[in-house]
């Protein structure tokens, strides 16, 4: 496997490992908060009555978790072999994704707005 270490950064096939990890974490944070910041169902359909229900937001959160998981698999495949993971790995990733979604949840449901 061609691998080069240049000033502490590992490059696999011209792909920076640190960059892909940072990109994945930023994408996961943004994707986890999108269901709470966007009023359209799956970012396309306007709800018929008022605002989006919490059930839609949670469903979007689950879908976004799997989308980010797919992106993570693609990035891992670019770097090298995809490692087999057990259920604990996915449980921890789901918990981390929910923690990432907390700012959006606070903004949507817990933040006190003046005049409201």
TORFIDO-631034 format. One record per residue (C-alpha): chain; residue number from 1; x, z, y. Coordinates in steps of 0.25 Angstrom, whole numbers, plus 5000, padded with zeros to 4 digits. Layout:
<pts>
<pt><chaine>A</chaine><num>NUM</num><xx>X</xx><zz>Z</zz><yy>Y</yy></pt>
...
</pts>
This chain:
<pts>
<pt><chaine>A</chaine><num>1</num><xx>5000</xx><zz>5000</zz><yy>5000</yy></pt>
<pt><chaine>A</chaine><num>2</num><xx>5007</xx><zz>4996</zz><yy>5013</yy></pt>
<pt><chaine>A</chaine><num>3</num><xx>5008</xx><zz>5008</zz><yy>5022</yy></pt>
<pt><chaine>A</chaine><num>4</num><xx>5015</xx><zz>5010</zz><yy>5035</yy></pt>
<pt><chaine>A</chaine><num>5</num><xx>5018</xx><zz>5023</zz><yy>5042</yy></pt>
<pt><chaine>A</chaine><num>6</num><xx>5020</xx><zz>5021</zz><yy>5057</yy></pt>
<pt><chaine>A</chaine><num>7</num><xx>5022</xx><zz>5033</zz><yy>5066</yy></pt>
<pt><chaine>A</chaine><num>8</num><xx>5013</xx><zz>5042</zz><yy>5057</yy></pt>
<pt><chaine>A</chaine><num>9</num><xx>5002</xx><zz>5032</zz><yy>5055</yy></pt>
<pt><chaine>A</chaine><num>10</num><xx>4999</xx><zz>5026</zz><yy>5042</yy></pt>
<pt><chaine>A</chaine><num>11</num><xx>4995</xx><zz>5011</zz><yy>5042</yy></pt>
<pt><chaine>A</chaine><num>12</num><xx>4989</xx><zz>5005</zz><yy>5029</yy></pt>
<pt><chaine>A</chaine><num>13</num><xx>4988</xx><zz>4990</zz><yy>5030</yy></pt>
<pt><chaine>A</chaine><num>14</num><xx>4989</xx><zz>4990</zz><yy>5045</yy></pt>
<pt><chaine>A</chaine><num>15</num><xx>4977</xx><zz>5001</zz><yy>5046</yy></pt>
<pt><chaine>A</chaine><num>16</num><xx>4979</xx><zz>5014</zz><yy>5053</yy></pt>
<pt><chaine>A</chaine><num>17</num><xx>4974</xx><zz>5026</zz><yy>5044</yy></pt>
<pt><chaine>A</chaine><num>18</num><xx>4973</xx><zz>5035</zz><yy>5056</yy></pt>
<pt><chaine>A</chaine><num>19</num><xx>4965</xx><zz>5024</zz><yy>5064</yy></pt>
<pt><chaine>A</chaine><num>20</num><xx>4955</xx><zz>5022</zz><yy>5053</yy></pt>
<pt><chaine>A</chaine><num>21</num><xx>4953</xx><zz>5037</zz><yy>5051</yy></pt>
<pt><chaine>A</chaine><num>22</num><xx>4951</xx><zz>5039</zz><yy>5066</yy></pt>
<pt><chaine>A</chaine><num>23</num><xx>4942</xx><zz>5027</zz><yy>5067</yy></pt>
<pt><chaine>A</chaine><num>24</num><xx>4933</xx><zz>5032</zz><yy>5055</yy></pt>
<pt><chaine>A</chaine><num>25</num><xx>4932</xx><zz>5046</zz><yy>5061</yy></pt>
<pt><chaine>A</chaine><num>26</num><xx>4927</xx><zz>5040</zz><yy>5075</yy></pt>
<pt><chaine>A</chaine><num>27</num><xx>4918</xx><zz>5031</zz><yy>5068</yy></pt>
<pt><chaine>A</chaine><num>28</num><xx>4912</xx><zz>5042</zz><yy>5060</yy></pt>
<pt><chaine>A</chaine><num>29</num><xx>4910</xx><zz>5051</zz><yy>5072</yy></pt>
<pt><chaine>A</chaine><num>30</num><xx>4903</xx><zz>5040</zz><yy>5080</yy></pt>
<pt><chaine>A</chaine><num>31</num><xx>4894</xx><zz>5035</zz><yy>5068</yy></pt>
<pt><chaine>A</chaine><num>32</num><xx>4890</xx><zz>5050</zz><yy>5065</yy></pt>
<pt><chaine>A</chaine><num>33</num><xx>4885</xx><zz>5051</zz><yy>5079</yy></pt>
<pt><chaine>A</chaine><num>34</num><xx>4878</xx><zz>5038</zz><yy>5081</yy></pt>
<pt><chaine>A</chaine><num>35</num><xx>4865</xx><zz>5042</zz><yy>5074</yy></pt>
<pt><chaine>A</chaine><num>36</num><xx>4863</xx><zz>5053</zz><yy>5084</yy></pt>
<pt><chaine>A</chaine><num>37</num><xx>4867</xx><zz>5044</zz><yy>5096</yy></pt>
<pt><chaine>A</chaine><num>38</num><xx>4859</xx><zz>5031</zz><yy>5094</yy></pt>
<pt><chaine>A</chaine><num>39</num><xx>4844</xx><zz>5031</zz><yy>5094</yy></pt>
<pt><chaine>A</chaine><num>40</num><xx>4842</xx><zz>5019</zz><yy>5086</yy></pt>
<pt><chaine>A</chaine><num>41</num><xx>4840</xx><zz>5020</zz><yy>5071</yy></pt>
<pt><chaine>A</chaine><num>42</num><xx>4853</xx><zz>5014</zz><yy>5064</yy></pt>
<pt><chaine>A</chaine><num>43</num><xx>4857</xx><zz>5010</zz><yy>5078</yy></pt>
<pt><chaine>A</chaine><num>44</num><xx>4847</xx><zz>4998</zz><yy>5078</yy></pt>
<pt><chaine>A</chaine><num>45</num><xx>4832</xx><zz>5003</zz><yy>5077</yy></pt>
<pt><chaine>A</chaine><num>46</num><xx>4825</xx><zz>5010</zz><yy>5088</yy></pt>
<pt><chaine>A</chaine><num>47</num><xx>4817</xx><zz>5022</zz><yy>5083</yy></pt>
<pt><chaine>A</chaine><num>48</num><xx>4802</xx><zz>5019</zz><yy>5085</yy></pt>
<pt><chaine>A</chaine><num>49</num><xx>4799</xx><zz>5033</zz><yy>5090</yy></pt>
<pt><chaine>A</chaine><num>50</num><xx>4808</xx><zz>5041</zz><yy>5100</yy></pt>
<pt><chaine>A</chaine><num>51</num><xx>4822</xx><zz>5044</zz><yy>5094</yy></pt>
<pt><chaine>A</chaine><num>52</num><xx>4828</xx><zz>5043</zz><yy>5081</yy></pt>
<pt><chaine>A</chaine><num>53</num><xx>4825</xx><zz>5053</zz><yy>5070</yy></pt>
<pt><chaine>A</chaine><num>54</num><xx>4835</xx><zz>5063</zz><yy>5065</yy></pt>
<pt><chaine>A</chaine><num>55</num><xx>4833</xx><zz>5057</zz><yy>5051</yy></pt>
<pt><chaine>A</chaine><num>56</num><xx>4837</xx><zz>5043</zz><yy>5056</yy></pt>
<pt><chaine>A</chaine><num>57</num><xx>4850</xx><zz>5049</zz><yy>5062</yy></pt>
<pt><chaine>A</chaine><num>58</num><xx>4854</xx><zz>5056</zz><yy>5049</yy></pt>
<pt><chaine>A</chaine><num>59</num><xx>4852</xx><zz>5043</zz><yy>5041</yy></pt>
<pt><chaine>A</chaine><num>60</num><xx>4860</xx><zz>5036</zz><yy>5051</yy></pt>
<pt><chaine>A</chaine><num>61</num><xx>4871</xx><zz>5047</zz><yy>5050</yy></pt>
<pt><chaine>A</chaine><num>62</num><xx>4871</xx><zz>5045</zz><yy>5035</yy></pt>
<pt><chaine>A</chaine><num>63</num><xx>4872</xx><zz>5030</zz><yy>5036</yy></pt>
<pt><chaine>A</chaine><num>64</num><xx>4883</xx><zz>5031</zz><yy>5046</yy></pt>
<pt><chaine>A</chaine><num>65</num><xx>4891</xx><zz>5040</zz><yy>5037</yy></pt>
<pt><chaine>A</chaine><num>66</num><xx>4891</xx><zz>5029</zz><yy>5026</yy></pt>
<pt><chaine>A</chaine><num>67</num><xx>4894</xx><zz>5019</zz><yy>5036</yy></pt>
<pt><chaine>A</chaine><num>68</num><xx>4907</xx><zz>5027</zz><yy>5041</yy></pt>
<pt><chaine>A</chaine><num>69</num><xx>4910</xx><zz>5029</zz><yy>5026</yy></pt>
<pt><chaine>A</chaine><num>70</num><xx>4910</xx><zz>5014</zz><yy>5024</yy></pt>
<pt><chaine>A</chaine><num>71</num><xx>4919</xx><zz>5012</zz><yy>5036</yy></pt>
<pt><chaine>A</chaine><num>72</num><xx>4928</xx><zz>5024</zz><yy>5030</yy></pt>
<pt><chaine>A</chaine><num>73</num><xx>4929</xx><zz>5016</zz><yy>5017</yy></pt>
<pt><chaine>A</chaine><num>74</num><xx>4933</xx><zz>5003</zz><yy>5024</yy></pt>
<pt><chaine>A</chaine><num>75</num><xx>4944</xx><zz>5010</zz><yy>5032</yy></pt>
<pt><chaine>A</chaine><num>76</num><xx>4949</xx><zz>5018</zz><yy>5019</yy></pt>
<pt><chaine>A</chaine><num>77</num><xx>4949</xx><zz>5005</zz><yy>5012</yy></pt>
<pt><chaine>A</chaine><num>78</num><xx>4958</xx><zz>4998</zz><yy>5023</yy></pt>
<pt><chaine>A</chaine><num>79</num><xx>4968</xx><zz>5010</zz><yy>5022</yy></pt>
<pt><chaine>A</chaine><num>80</num><xx>4969</xx><zz>5010</zz><yy>5007</yy></pt>
<pt><chaine>A</chaine><num>81</num><xx>4961</xx><zz>5014</zz><yy>4994</yy></pt>
<pt><chaine>A</chaine><num>82</num><xx>4948</xx><zz>5020</zz><yy>4996</yy></pt>
<pt><chaine>A</chaine><num>83</num><xx>4948</xx><zz>5034</zz><yy>4989</yy></pt>
<pt><chaine>A</chaine><num>84</num><xx>4937</xx><zz>5039</zz><yy>4981</yy></pt>
<pt><chaine>A</chaine><num>85</num><xx>4930</xx><zz>5051</zz><yy>4987</yy></pt>
<pt><chaine>A</chaine><num>86</num><xx>4921</xx><zz>5062</zz><yy>4981</yy></pt>
<pt><chaine>A</chaine><num>87</num><xx>4908</xx><zz>5068</zz><yy>4987</yy></pt>
<pt><chaine>A</chaine><num>88</num><xx>4916</xx><zz>5078</zz><yy>4995</yy></pt>
<pt><chaine>A</chaine><num>89</num><xx>4922</xx><zz>5068</zz><yy>5003</yy></pt>
<pt><chaine>A</chaine><num>90</num><xx>4909</xx><zz>5062</zz><yy>5007</yy></pt>
<pt><chaine>A</chaine><num>91</num><xx>4902</xx><zz>5075</zz><yy>5009</yy></pt>
<pt><chaine>A</chaine><num>92</num><xx>4913</xx><zz>5079</zz><yy>5019</yy></pt>
<pt><chaine>A</chaine><num>93</num><xx>4912</xx><zz>5065</zz><yy>5026</yy></pt>
<pt><chaine>A</chaine><num>94</num><xx>4897</xx><zz>5067</zz><yy>5028</yy></pt>
<pt><chaine>A</chaine><num>95</num><xx>4899</xx><zz>5081</zz><yy>5034</yy></pt>
<pt><chaine>A</chaine><num>96</num><xx>4910</xx><zz>5075</zz><yy>5043</yy></pt>
<pt><chaine>A</chaine><num>97</num><xx>4900</xx><zz>5064</zz><yy>5047</yy></pt>
<pt><chaine>A</chaine><num>98</num><xx>4889</xx><zz>5074</zz><yy>5050</yy></pt>
<pt><chaine>A</chaine><num>99</num><xx>4899</xx><zz>5082</zz><yy>5059</yy></pt>
<pt><chaine>A</chaine><num>100</num><xx>4903</xx><zz>5070</zz><yy>5066</yy></pt>
<pt><chaine>A</chaine><num>101</num><xx>4888</xx><zz>5068</zz><yy>5069</yy></pt>
<pt><chaine>A</chaine><num>102</num><xx>4886</xx><zz>5081</zz><yy>5075</yy></pt>
<pt><chaine>A</chaine><num>103</num><xx>4889</xx><zz>5077</zz><yy>5090</yy></pt>
<pt><chaine>A</chaine><num>104</num><xx>4878</xx><zz>5066</zz><yy>5089</yy></pt>
<pt><chaine>A</chaine><num>105</num><xx>4869</xx><zz>5076</zz><yy>5083</yy></pt>
<pt><chaine>A</chaine><num>106</num><xx>4871</xx><zz>5086</zz><yy>5094</yy></pt>
<pt><chaine>A</chaine><num>107</num><xx>4870</xx><zz>5076</zz><yy>5105</yy></pt>
<pt><chaine>A</chaine><num>108</num><xx>4856</xx><zz>5071</zz><yy>5099</yy></pt>
<pt><chaine>A</chaine><num>109</num><xx>4850</xx><zz>5084</zz><yy>5095</yy></pt>
<pt><chaine>A</chaine><num>110</num><xx>4857</xx><zz>5096</zz><yy>5100</yy></pt>
<pt><chaine>A</chaine><num>111</num><xx>4862</xx><zz>5092</zz><yy>5114</yy></pt>
<pt><chaine>A</chaine><num>112</num><xx>4853</xx><zz>5098</zz><yy>5125</yy></pt>
<pt><chaine>A</chaine><num>113</num><xx>4849</xx><zz>5088</zz><yy>5135</yy></pt>
<pt><chaine>A</chaine><num>114</num><xx>4846</xx><zz>5092</zz><yy>5149</yy></pt>
<pt><chaine>A</chaine><num>115</num><xx>4831</xx><zz>5089</zz><yy>5154</yy></pt>
<pt><chaine>A</chaine><num>116</num><xx>4827</xx><zz>5087</zz><yy>5139</yy></pt>
</pts>
